[in-house]
Amino acid sequence: MAKRKQVRFEYIIRSTPTILFEFLSEPAELGQWFADKVMEDKGLFTFEWDSYPEVAELIEWTENEKVKFLWLDRNNEFMEFQIQITDITHETVLIITDYCDEKGEKDLKLLWDQQIKTLVSRIGGR
């Protein structure tokens, strides 16, 4: 298996951290923008795309700041959502950490751009 690399993407989201955090941490809200269906049982989240499930363990949770999922079927790969407020403009910034193949960063960025577009439409931000 080829070595995969960690990547980070940042998006300015017109939302309060509280509302944004719900869409990053709650199964029903994640199911509105991130996956077709999301279920949670005792800290294990099952994300389903086109009837294909992937399971991740919620390993970090800081209210209105950070959610981190460890994928159970990938070699120590995780997905992390961090919320930060900029000092000067006080904008809400969503920082996403994910993994991709060595040459897959551009495609992953396009995927996240689309996911974030859907997220923004669901929360009513821009």
Order of alpha helices (4+ residues) and beta strands (2+ residues): beta-alpha-alpha-beta-beta-beta-beta-beta-beta-alpha
